Amino acid sequence: MDRLEELLTEARNPATEHIDQMSTLEMLEALNAAERSGAEAVLAELKQIAAGVDGITRCFQQGGRLFYQGAGTSGRLGVLDASECPPTFNVDAGKVIGVIAGGDRALRSSVERAEDDPGQGAQDLKEREFSGKDAVVGIAASGRTPYVLGGVDYARSLGALTIGISCVPHSELARKVEIAITPAVGPEVITGSTRMRAGTATKLVLNMLSTGAMIRLGLVYGNLMVNLQPSNEKLKDRAARIVASATGVDALQAAALLAEAGSVPVAIVMQKLGLTRAESTRRLELAGGQLRAALGETAERGSASGSR
């Protein structure tokens, strides 16, 4: 295993060696500059991220699930991204699953030793009935977290898709997985605090993986979040505006249409095709919930990566 002190994420950042002596504004400028460079590191990995999106999409299409697995900040970011998928895309809560070393308690409290057990990484996947048709994204800024490596090894033994997100080139995690995503962000502003630069880059990658796969599944229409769950007043207003934007009706008509339809996709199909609620619902069911397909429209697109 790579020695911790030799990792890029553990190096000292020369630009912030005297950050404690800077003015508040200078300090914040240094922090912001570091975060921006993290986004540039993600840009360099877009081809690999695209391969990840396409692979995850294929897993979903075959009835599989997406697992994020990590420890500490990495695990929390995975759980966060997974938790946002049901309200954003109206997918089942079991479709995208975040698994963190130490369990739910680790979301709020540090359970640092939990990351040192590779066997637990495998066991946590076993307990969730992980199978060869699922995909796992192992997340470890250092690329060497035993808990994550154990999970990846177990997933590989089943023939599942394995993706690794780390911030250290040629890390052990990158060598183990089928698709390695490695935004090399460089030394942290505060030496070793990978919740910062590495955490920002990781969050950007996770956003791309989940959002990209949901778009590929047809759960977004244009750039409209048509599958949102209007569970409060703010979201009901947003849902009505989405209906109005997609169909061209005014705000009052959109609100009335949404109230009659019960969901944004049904409302859009009703208005665009002149169908009843029941007919529109059935049409969406036959299209697998894909609005564009239910409308008889096609979206020309190509896979950015090759087949598995």
HELIX and SHEET records of a PDB file:
HELIX    1   1 LEU A    4  GLU A    6  5                                   3    
HELIX    2   2 LEU A    8  GLU A   10  5                                   3    
HELIX    3   3 PRO A   14  THR A   16  5                                   3    
HELIX    4   4 ILE A   19  GLN A   21  5                                   3    
HELIX    5   5 THR A   24  LEU A   43  1                                  20    
HELIX    6   6 LEU A   46  GLN A   61  1                                  16    
HELIX    7   7 GLY A   72  PHE A   89  1                                  18    
HELIX    8   8 ASP A  104  LEU A  107  5                                   4    
HELIX    9   9 GLU A  112  ASP A  116  5                                   5    
HELIX   10  10 PRO A  118  GLU A  127  1                                  10    
HELIX   11  11 PRO A  146  SER A  157  1                                  12    
HELIX   12  12 GLU A  172  LYS A  176  1                                   5    
HELIX   13  13 ARG A  197  ARG A  216  1                                  20    
HELIX   14  14 GLU A  233  THR A  247  1                                  15    
HELIX   15  15 ALA A  251  ALA A  261  1                                  11    
HELIX   16  16 VAL A  264  LEU A  273  1                                  10    
HELIX   17  17 ARG A  277  LEU A  286  1                                  10    
HELIX   18  18 LEU A  291  ALA A  294  1                                   4    
SHEET    1   A 5 VAL A  96  ILE A 100  0                                        
SHEET    2   A 5 LEU A  66  GLY A  70  1                                        
SHEET    3   A 5 ALA A 135  ILE A 139  1                                        
SHEET    4   A 5 LEU A 161  ILE A 165  1                                        
SHEET    5   A 5 ILE A 179  ILE A 181  1                                        
END                                                                             
